[in-house]
Amino acid sequence: MYKPYRKPIVTSSPDVKVPPPRISRFVIFLVSVLVRPYLILLFGSAKIVLSGEKTIFDVFKRTLSGESRCIIAFRHPDGREPQLLSWLFLFRLKKLAAKSGVRFKRRPHAIFIYGYEVVRWGGWTVRFFMPNLGAIPIHHTKLDSKGMAMINNAIVNGPYPVALAPEGQVSYSTDSVPRLETGSIRIGFQAARQLAQNNSNCKLEILPLSVHFRYGRSGERAMEKLLVKTEKLCGFLRRKDERLSFEQRLQRCRDYILEINEGRYCIKSDNSLSFELRLEKAVNAALETAERMLGIQGEGDFFPRLYRVRHECWDRIFLPGVVDLKKMQPLLRSVRDLGAGEAWHIARHQELADFGWYFCRPLPGEGSSLHNKVEYVQNLFDFANRTMGGAISGRVNIHPRKIIIRSGNPVDLCARLDEYRENKKDAVSSAACALEKEYLDCIEEVNRIEKG
């Protein structure tokens, strides 16, 4: 077969096909063998602490006995929360509950919802393990009646809680809630209405879970190394006589990376504007560049546009409907490969826009908590990483000393059904505000306990 003169960095592939979700006992056993070294790889020797565990135990007990249905709404600031929570539910929750005198009717588990693009970039391990642990894929950008039906059935008919991230994706911020998507609330109300139509007495509740990372001296040393690495990327070689504060070092790198992006998108630097406003211009320019290169109309809100770009890029790399690329005519195959390579480069603009939207945060000072400093340095390096064409796979996560999983009070959607029937929009907004308040209360309580 004829090979193109210059092969693109990414070539087109057949679309990923995942089997229907099921719960495989063999895969659960396999995970039980592999999970501990995997968690050590992800988190080091971090101690995992449950806070508000009584609420978690009670909700799981009601759900596993069929008395209620549950959506576990977990915060997603770091990217590693699904793996952590899967381990907790499958292999630790039963033992922890037993120590408190709580017995479950069946073995705890949760059905996780994930974006369909995960199986595209996640590789064969994700494609093997997630469907066999019952996880359900869903499309962000198009009507997915099949996926929605599976999610609704999992919520209404159980027997396990359904777990999802209302933030929609990684939010890169532990001590704030940058945004919540209302999709989880809408899904919950539809399931609650179906339960009511079935004359079921069980209620549907949303259990908020907030995950917090705390660091020790090793984390502080790793943070310093990562900051030095970022400074070297920016060309800032520290002199022995240089006396810059921690905040000044961060600001110097942050502003330089922003200037690089302004030059990339032909934006005139204006130091009279705040960093946040300047970054917003660069983020919008990155998204508009990706849309223009794809031939997409930039209409609507920021995140639907971002998801649309991401989906289109993946569709050019993993060709929908194509069964056997080897039988494709050589000329057409070469064009498809070039299109895949172009889509990969276009996605670099989308990755920058995605991360940049969340990076509009104030600099931590010398008196800031260590976990806030570590988080900012991680994000600062990621800002450089995305500027160089990287993605979340190139992000550096420092191992924590302790991981706190804090539960908020459940939000009962069945109790809000009358409000939902009268005005769906207001009911969804009210429930989303209640969920956000629970997250903020969790953040405040964890910080209070840690300071005490």
Beta strands, then each sheet from edge to edge (+ up, - down):
strand 1: 13-14
strand 2: 47-51
strand 3: 68-74
strand 4: 111-115
strand 5: 136-138
strand 6: 162-164
strand 7: 203-214
strand 8: 318-319
strand 9: 402-407
strand 10: 411-412
sheet 1: 1+ 8+
sheet 2: 2+ 9+ 7- 3- 6- 4- 5-
sheet 3: 2+ 9+ 7- 10+
end
